[in-house]
Amino acid sequence: MRKRFYLPLLSLFSVAFILCCSLVSAGQNREKFVISARAGGINAITGEATVAARGGNSEWQQLMVTDDLNSGDRVRTAYDGRVEILLNPGSYLRLGGNSEVELLDNSLANLEVRLLRGTAIVEATGADDLELNIGISTPHTRLAIVRQGLYRLNVVPEDATELIVRKGRVILADSHIKVKGGNKVVFSATNVSVAKLTKEEKKNKDDVETWSKNRAETLAKANRKITDRMLNSAFASYRDPFNSRAFGLWFFNAHLGCYTFLPYFYGWGSPYGSSYSTAIYYSPWGIRSYSNSGWYPQGNGTTGTTGGNGGQSAPSTGGGGHPSPPPSSGDSFGGNGGFGREPGRNPNPDTGRPLPNKSRDNN
C-alpha cells in the first residue's frame, strides 16, 4: 500500500519540480543576457495579453514578460491588458486595452511596427537634432518618428487613425509632411486633416497615458539603480557593446525585473522628464560608466568602485578611487569625436560637443 501511495506522489513532485525549473530558467534567461541592442523584447505586462507567431497562422498563446518578439509576430491585449515592447534602445511602445500590434521588422536599421487596432503610445528618447527612424503603420497610413517625444495612436480599423504628437516630430510617408509637437492628425480612407491640439486635448490623460508615464519613471529608476558591480559583471562577457545603429543598450536590471536604457553618453532623459543618469563611455582606456558620482573605469578587469581601480587604469584622476571628470572631445569612438558632455546639455552626434540649449520642437 505504501508503494502505491508514494509512487504517484513522487511523480507529482517530479512534475512540479521540472515545471519550477523551467520557470526559473525562463526568468534567468534575461539575467544571462543582460545587455541587448535588439528590438521586440516584452518588458512589462498587466492584465491579459496573447501572442501569435509570424503571419498569424499559429494559435494565440499567453504572452510572457520573458518573450522576445520576432519580425511578423503579433500581440493582442484584452480589455484590461497593457504591454510594453522595447523598440530601438531608449524607445518603447506601450499597448493599451483591446489593441493589436504586429512587429513588421525588428531590425534597428528598418524598425517598423503596425498598429492594427486600439491604442498605442510611443515614448522615444533621443538627443537634440538626433534623427530617429521608427516606422509606424496602421490600416490608414505610414509614418516615421524622427525626433524624441511622446506619440499616441488610436486606430479604428474600418474608420480612421488618430495620431497625437504631444512632443517630437513625425514625417508622413505619402506626403512627406512634417508634423511637430502639439498637433493632431486624423487619417481616413479618403482624407488627412491636421489641427492644433486644444487645451482640453492637451490636459486630458486617460489611464493608458498615466500607466505609460509611470512606466517611464520606473525605467529611469532602474537606470539609476545600475551599479558598477552590475556593469562589470555584464561587460565581463560582452566586450564590444557599442552598436553603430544605436545610441545605447538595453540593460536588464534584475532587481526591478525589466530592461532599462543604458546610453552611450551622459545626459539622456525621458520626454516625460525623468533622467537616465547612468551611462557608459568608450575611451582608449576601456569602457567607463557615468553616474551621479562621476566617471569610473569599467571592463578589462577594473572594478569601477570608489575603493580603487583594481586593474587597468584610466588617466590620472587625482586619486585611485575618485571620480574621473567627463572625457574630453579628444577621446573618440566610431568617428564621433567622443561622447563626454556636461550635465544638462545635449551632445552633437557628429562632434560630441554640447549643443546650445534649445527646444527641438521649434526646429
Beta strands, then each sheet from edge to edge (+ up, - down):
strand 1: 35-36
strand 2: 42-46
strand 3: 49-52
strand 4: 61-62
strand 5: 74-77
strand 6: 82-86
strand 7: 91-95
strand 8: 100-105
strand 9: 112-124
strand 10: 134-137
strand 11: 142-145
strand 12: 149-156
strand 13: 160-167
strand 14: 169-172
strand 15: 178-180
strand 16: 183-187
strand 17: 192-196
strand 18: 248-253
strand 19: 258-263
strand 20: 279-283
strand 21: 286-291
strand 22: 294-298
sheet 1: 1+ 18- 19+
sheet 2: 2+ 6- 7+ 9- 8+ 5- 3+ 4-
sheet 3: 2+ 6- 7+ 9- 10- 11+ 14- 15+
sheet 4: 2+ 6- 7+ 9- 12+ 13- 16+ 17-
sheet 5: 20+ 21- 22+
end
